[in-house]
Amino acid sequence: MVITLSVNYQRYNMAQGDPRLKRVGVSGYNKPKRTPNHPTKSHVVVAKEGDQVKTIRFGQQGVSGAGKAPKTLAQIKRRKSFKARHAQNIAKGKMSAAYWADKVKW
């Protein structure tokens, strides 16, 4: 019976659109968006991996990462430290905030 409910819920989501997407204002699953008016988190994403769907808020508001091409030695060190410090959580994949912070901000 649980499987039937899950399948019916998935059909509803496909036909009506997932309400989580509309609530946070993203265009689709696994598409991060900036949230400048959120008090603490800088980005939001509705992550989907298989049948599991989860709303994830990530990133400290007001803090920029070093970017994909850091220019100064300090930025290079910040980027390297972030990746080393969060490596285990980044490896968990799309359902972790660290994965999205690494992908979007660092």
C-alpha positions as CSV (number, residue, x, y, z in Angstrom):
1,M,0.0,0.0,0.0
2,V,2.9,2.4,0.7
3,I,4.2,1.8,-2.8
4,T,0.8,2.6,-4.3
5,L,0.7,5.9,-2.4
6,S,4.2,6.7,-3.5
7,V,3.4,6.0,-7.1
8,N,0.2,8.0,-6.9
9,Y,2.0,11.0,-5.3
10,Q,4.6,10.9,-8.1
11,R,1.9,10.9,-10.7
12,Y,0.3,13.9,-8.9
13,N,3.6,15.7,-8.9
14,M,4.1,15.1,-12.6
15,A,0.6,16.3,-13.5
16,Q,0.3,19.2,-11.1
17,G,3.9,20.2,-10.5
18,D,5.7,19.7,-7.2
19,P,4.5,22.3,-4.7
20,R,8.1,22.5,-3.2
21,L,9.3,24.0,-6.5
22,K,6.7,26.7,-6.5
23,R,7.1,27.4,-2.7
24,V,10.9,28.2,-3.0
25,G,10.6,29.7,-6.5
26,V,13.0,27.5,-8.4
27,S,12.5,26.5,-12.1
28,G,13.1,22.7,-11.6
29,Y,14.8,20.0,-9.6
30,N,18.5,20.4,-8.9
31,K,18.5,24.0,-10.0
32,P,19.9,26.3,-7.3
33,K,18.7,29.8,-6.8
34,R,20.0,32.8,-4.8
35,T,17.9,33.9,-1.8
36,P,19.0,37.4,-1.0
37,N,16.1,38.1,1.4
38,H,16.6,34.9,3.5
39,P,18.0,35.9,6.9
40,T,20.7,33.2,7.1
41,K,21.1,31.2,3.9
42,S,22.2,32.5,0.5
43,H,20.9,29.8,-1.8
44,V,18.1,27.2,-2.0
45,V,17.6,24.1,-4.2
46,V,15.0,21.4,-4.5
47,A,17.3,18.3,-4.8
48,K,16.0,15.1,-6.4
49,E,17.9,11.8,-6.4
50,G,15.8,8.9,-7.6
51,D,12.5,9.1,-5.8
52,Q,13.8,11.2,-2.9
53,V,13.1,14.9,-3.0
54,K,14.4,17.4,-0.5
55,T,14.5,21.2,-0.1
56,I,18.0,22.3,0.9
57,R,19.1,25.8,2.0
58,F,22.8,26.3,1.9
59,G,25.6,28.9,2.0
60,Q,26.2,31.6,4.6
61,Q,24.4,34.9,3.7
62,G,26.8,37.7,2.8
63,V,29.8,35.5,2.4
64,S,31.2,34.8,-1.1
65,G,33.2,31.7,-1.9
66,A,36.6,31.9,-3.6
67,G,35.0,30.9,-7.0
68,K,36.1,28.4,-9.6
69,A,39.2,30.5,-10.5
70,P,40.6,32.1,-7.3
71,K,43.0,34.9,-8.0
72,T,44.9,35.5,-4.8
73,L,46.8,33.1,-2.6
74,A,44.4,33.7,0.2
75,Q,41.4,32.7,-2.0
76,I,43.3,29.6,-3.2
77,K,43.8,28.6,0.5
78,R,40.2,29.3,1.4
79,R,38.9,27.1,-1.4
80,K,41.3,24.3,-0.6
81,S,40.4,24.4,3.1
82,F,36.6,24.4,2.4
83,K,36.9,21.4,0.1
84,A,39.1,19.5,2.7
85,R,36.9,20.4,5.6
86,H,33.7,19.3,3.9
87,A,35.0,16.5,1.7
88,Q,33.0,13.7,3.4
89,N,29.7,15.7,3.2
90,I,30.4,16.7,-0.4
91,A,30.9,13.0,-1.3
92,K,27.3,12.3,0.0
93,G,26.0,13.7,-3.3
94,K,23.1,15.9,-4.3
95,M,21.1,15.4,-1.1
96,S,23.7,17.3,1.1
97,A,24.1,21.1,1.5
98,A,27.9,20.7,1.3
99,Y,27.6,19.3,-2.2
100,W,25.6,22.3,-3.4
101,A,27.8,24.8,-1.6
102,D,30.8,23.3,-3.3
103,K,29.1,23.3,-6.7
104,V,27.7,26.8,-6.6
105,K,29.9,28.9,-4.3
106,W,33.3,27.2,-4.4
